[in-house]
């Protein structure tokens, strides 16, 4: 199945029904699974045998949806989590502990920035933030002896900075640590970070992968490419015995699947941020139309961005698909077929004008969401990034008058008409 194109994988990967079985992925809505012997159950608990025994650790429906996402990204394994935030936390905490250090791009989602700068700090994990546009020398200088990972977003939310993945991957690997990339906005339809050197990919599946605003979820995908044993002293959780599993060494026992197996068997066991099987089913159903939706999102967004760029009441437009964007060249390198449906822009008049414009929209809704089928808008500085200081907002590329417009898949003429009537109401 790896030879199929990504739009075919959206429909076919993860579940292959056998003769007489359900055409659709089944929903296994069960907490537990029956076995005929205690001995076999014991082998499952010891990771000596694969199978299902408690849904907090693994569930067939969730695993099928995860396998679909892994196939889309070109990874060897994946796991679902209850949210995108949980996915990013698990991805980092799987290889970090008190005393560790992370290098992270500063242009990231506000909630993720809070996770790294506040919550992980309380756990004894320090973070150095570097702007994605920083030269290689500045990026290299951010590393410390205790650095264990590099984290960035492929296309930042909401500033739409395009990550130079190869630059970040080279820096990470030169210091013997993996590059973790949140690929939520482009999705694997438009970008597969593993092809450019990333090692781990995360997603907020709540966004385009689900596509309908029906389920909150996250995913972690392992490329299987990072050699943990080559840097064994940095990653003892993977390369030394895990006493909670009778001394299993993940790299010895599971080889290339060491990272994702530890995340599932250890972190999910202990922290329990699992998705409901029904949510995993709805996610998988949403992915079936992902390629079609992304094509429409991108074409609609480009039309809207071109319109906004020419409007006299618009102060700036950030969309990597525009030739005027400083990230156009990087977007063409990494995402030549389209970026996403999200546009960041400002209206003349600052915060007050931005709020007036949002309130005047009729088709587009003001919601704390982004990247689903319906057009919506948000003022990040007042909502998703309101915990940040003015200095942090500027570092993240989010001026106070910025609006985040998530262009849906409605008819583009209707979207443009709604924007036009709202702009007419501004002074």
N, C-alpha and C positions, 0 to 999 in steps of 0.2 A: 504493500500500500504506500510505501515511501516514495514510489515513483509517480504517484498521482499529483496533480496540481492542487494548489491550496484550496481552490473553490470546491474541488471534488472532496478533499479531506474534510471540509466543513460538514459534509453530509454523510460521509462513509466511515470516517475514522472512529475508533473507540469501541464500536459495537458491530459485530457481524452476525446477524441472526442465522441460526441453523434451520434445517428443515422443520417446518411446522411451528417455529417460534415467532414471537411478536416482532413485527416489522420495526416498531418503535422501541427504543431503549426502555427496558422495564424499570419500574420504580420499586425498589426493594425497601419498603417502609417498615423496617424491623430493627430493634435494638440488638437482638442476639440471634445466634445461629446454632442449630442443634447438631450434636455429634454423638456417636455411638459409644465412644470410650473416653475415659478421663486421660488416658495415655496420649491420645491424639490431641486433645485439648491442651495438654501440657506442652506438647511440641510446638503448638501455635504460640503459646505464651513465651517460649524460649527462642522464637524466631528460627526454629529448626525446620519448620514447615510453613508453607504459605497457605493462607485461607482467611476466612472471616469468622470472628468470634464475638466481637463487640463493635458497634458502629462508631464509637468514639475513636477507635483506631483505624477502621477501614469499613467501607460500605461498597457493595458492588455497583450501585448506581453512580455514586461519587467517583469511583475508580474508572468507570467507563467514560464519564465526562472529562476527567483528568487526562485520560489517555487520548481523547480527541484533541485537547489543547496541546498536549505534548507533541502529537503528530503535526499539528499546525506550526508549532515553533521549531520542529526538527530536533526535539529533545529525546532523551532516552527514558524519562519518567517524569511524573508530575503528581502533585497533590492539591486538593482543594481545601480552602479554609473558609471560615464564616464571613470574612470581609477582606477587602484589599489591604486594610491596615494590618490585619492579622497575618496576611501573606508576607508583607514587608518585614514585620517583626520576626516571624518565624525564619525567614530567609537569612536574616542577620544573626539572630540569637542562636541559630543552629551551629554557627562557627565562632561566635563571640561570647565572652564571659567577662566578669568583673576584672578590670585591668586591661581590657582590649581597647583598641582604637580603630576608628573607621574614618576613611576619607569619603566625603559625600559632596555631590554637586549642590550648590546653593539654590539653584533654580529648580525647586521641586514643590509638590503639593504641600499646602500649609500644614495639614494634619500629619504628613510624614515628617516634615521639618520639626514639628513639636515632638513627635515620637523620638527622633534622633537627638534633638538638643535638650529635651527635658526628661522624658521617661527613661531613656537608656542611660542618661547621665546619673539618674537616681540608682541605677543598677550597677554603676561603676564602669560604664562604657563611655569613653570620650569620643567626640566627633570633631573633625576639622572640615569646615565647609570651604569649597573652592568653586568659583564661578566656572560654568562649563566652557566659557570662552578663554579661560586662563591659558597662557602659553605652557608648553610641556615642562619648562623649567620650574614654573610656579607650582604646577600640579605635582611634580616630583618632590618639591620641597615640603609638601604637606604630609608626606609619609613619615612614620615613626617606626621604631624598632618593634613596637607592639601593634602595628596596624595589621588588621586581619581581613579587611574587605574594603572594596570601593563600591559606592552606591550612587546611582544616577537614574534619571528618567530619560528615555529615548526622545521624547517630545514633552517638554515640561508643561505642567498644569499650574496656572493658566497662562504663563508667559510665552509659551510656544517656542522655547529655545530648542534648537535641534542639537542633540548631543553628537559630538565627534566620537563615535564608539571606538574606532580604531585607536585614537589617541588615548582614551581612558583605559582601554584594554592593555595597550602596550605599557602604560604606567603601572597598572595593577600587576601585570605579570612580571615586570622587571623587579618588583618588590616581593614576588612570591605569594600574591594573594589574588582571589577571584574578583571579577567584575560582575556585580549584580545590577541588572537593568530592569526598571519598571517600564513595560512596553504597552501600557494601557491604551494610550491615545492612538498610536498607529495601528495596533493589533498586528498579528502575524500575516494578515492579508497584505499590508503595506510594508512591513519591515520584520525581518527575522534576525534579531541581534546576534544570535550564535554564529551567523555567517560572517560577522565582522569582529569576532573575538570575545564577545561576552560569554560568561560561564553559567550564570543563573539568570532566569527571567521571571519577573513577577507580573501579576495582573490584578487590577480591580475588575473582576468579572462583572461587577455591577454595571459597568459602562457598556461599551460596544459589544462585548462578547454576548451578554444577555440581550441587550438591544431594546428592551421594552420597559425598563424600569420596574420589573416585577420581582427581582431577587437581589439581595445583597450577597456578595461573595468575593472570594479571591482565589488565586492560584499561584503555585510555585512550580517552575519547570527547570529541570536539571539537564544541562547539555551532556554531562558525562565526560567533558573534555579536560576539566582541571585535575591535575595530578596531585592529590592530597598527600600521598606518601612522599613525594619529592620535597615537601615542605612540612614534614611530619611534626616538627617541633612547634609549628604555629597552630596546628589543628589537633590537639590531643583528644578532643571529643570524637574524632573520626579515626585516629590512628593508634589509640591506646585502649585497653579494655574498659568496657562499660559495665560496671559492677551491677547496675540495675537490670542487666540482661546476662548475668552469670559470666561476665568477662568477655563478651563478644567484642571483637575489633571490627568495626564496620568496613574499613577498607579491605581487610583480609576476607571477611565473610561475604561481602556484597560487591566488591570491585567497583566498577564505574557507577553503580547504584548506591554507593555508600552514603552520599550526602542526602539524597531524597529519602532513603530508607530510615536514616537517623531522624530526619524531620518528622516522618510519619510515626515511627515506632516509639520514639522517645518524647519529642515535643508535643505531639498531638495526644499521646497517652497522658502527659502530665498537665497540659494546659487546656486541652479540649475544645479548641476553637473550630468546631466542625460545622459544615453546612448540613442542612436537612436534606435527606434524599430527594424530596420533592423539589427543592431549590436546584439541586444538581440536575434533575431531569429538565426543569424549565431552562436552565442555562444551556444544556445540550441542545434543546429545541431551538433556542435563540441562535446558537452558533450555525445552525443549518442555513440561515439566510445572511450570515455575516458578510460574505464576499459581495453579495448583491447590495446590501445596505451600505457598505463602505464606499462602493463606487458612487452611489447616489449622494451620500453625505459629502464626499469630496467634491463632486461636480457642483452641488448646490452651494457649498461653502466658498468655492472659488468665485462663483457668480456674485455672491453677497460681498465677498472681500473686494472684488473689483468695483462694485457699486459704492461701497463705503469709502474706498480710497479716493474717489473722485468727488465725494460730497463735501460742500463747503462747511458744514457744521460738525464734521468729524475731524478730530485733532490728530489722530494717528491710527494706523491699522497694523496689527501684527498677525501675519499669516504666511507661513513658509512657502506656500504655493505661489505667492506673488513674486515676480522678478525683482521688485523693489525691496524685498525682504533681505536683511543681512544674512539670513540663514537659507536663502534660496539655493545656493550652490551645494550646501550640505544636504538639503532636502532632496535635491536631484541625485546626489550620490547615494543616499541611504533609502530614500523613498520616492523613486522616480515615477511611480504610478499614483501617487497621492499621499497626503499626510494624514489628515483627519477632518472632521467637520466642525472643529472648534476655532473660533476667531476671537482674538483679543483686540479691543479698540477703545478709543476714548472719544467723548464728545466735548466740544468747546463749552466751557462753563464749569468744569471741575465736577466734584462729587454731587453737588446739587443738581446739575444738568443731567448727570448720569442717572440719578434716581428718578428724575422727571421723565426721562426717555423710557426707562424700564417700566414705569407705572403706566405709560401711554400705550404700550404694546397690547395687542388684542389676541393675536394668534400665538405668539411666543409667551410662555408662562415664566413667572419668577419662581424658580424652585432651587433647592439645594441639591442639584443634580446636574449631570452633564453627560453627553455622549449616549443618548438613547434616541429612539426614532422620532420623537417630537421636538420641535424647536423650543429652546428655553434659554433664559438669560439669568445672570447673577452678577452682583457687584462684589468681587472677591475680598477687597479690603474691609468690607463690612460684614462678611460672612465666613467663608472658608479660611481666610487668613487674618481674621480680626484679632487673634491673639498676638500677632506679630507687632513689633515696634515699627515706627516709620523707617528706621534704619534697616531693619530686617526686610520690610516690604520692598525697599529699593534694591537690596541685595538679591531678593528673589525675582526682581524684574516686574514688580507689581505697583505701579503708581496709583495714587488714591482715586484717580478718575477712570481707571481701567474697568471695562465691562467684559465679561466672558460670555460670548454668544455661542451656544451649541446649536448649529444648524441641523435641522432634522431632514427627513426624507419626504416632506410635503412637496407640493408643486412649487418650484422656485419662484414663480411669479407671485404666488400668494405670500411667500415669506418676504419678498422684496417690497410688496405693497404694504405689509404691516410695518416694516422698518421705515418706509417712506412717510407714512402717516404719523408715526411717532416722532420722527425728526422734524416734521413740520410744526410740531407743537413747541419746539424749543425756540427761545428768543434769538 
